Amino acid sequence: QVQLVESGGGLVQAGGSLKLSCVASGIIFKNFAMSWFRQAPGKQRELVASISQNGRTSDYRDSVKGRFTISRDNSESTVFLQMNSLKPEDTGVYYCNAHIPSTSDYWGQGTQVTVSS
């Protein structure tokens, strides 16, 4: 059974930091590209950041570049999202995603991030 379990969300003031973690089980973690998505109330889910299977390549949506950093530890089957200089518009439920294009796609249950102004 595949499980992706996110943690690290919470309430933080604007300008603060949070670090999200996602632990995967039931998959060969090193074979999967990993991503973080978020969904704000009343809005569509959007891609925040992605990282390749070996961690050498990462990509970010423009609004988080320079503030967020995605990383992974394949020995611990864990992907991280370090979020600095948080803004109220970063508020939402953050989801972990594991995927192999055209083959496999798994989601976690999400963790709430709330940034107060």
HELIX and SHEET records of a PDB file:
HELIX    1   1 PHE A   29  ASN A   31  5                                   3    
HELIX    2   2 ASP A   62  VAL A   64  5                                   3    
HELIX    3   3 PRO A   88  ASP A   90  5                                   3    
SHEET    1   A 4 GLN A   3  SER A   7  0                                        
SHEET    2   A 4 LEU A  18  SER A  25 -1                                        
SHEET    3   A 4 THR A  78  MET A  83 -1                                        
SHEET    4   A 4 PHE A  68  ASP A  73 -1                                        
SHEET    1   B 6 GLY A  10  GLN A  13  0                                        
SHEET    2   B 6 THR A 111  SER A 116  1                                        
SHEET    3   B 6 GLY A  92  ILE A 100 -1                                        
SHEET    4   B 6 ALA A  33  GLN A  39 -1                                        
SHEET    5   B 6 GLU A  46  ILE A  51 -1                                        
SHEET    6   B 6 SER A  58  TYR A  60 -1                                        
SHEET    1   C 4 GLY A  10  GLN A  13  0                                        
SHEET    2   C 4 THR A 111  SER A 116  1                                        
SHEET    3   C 4 GLY A  92  ILE A 100 -1                                        
SHEET    4   C 4 SER A 104  TRP A 107 -1                                        
END                                                                             
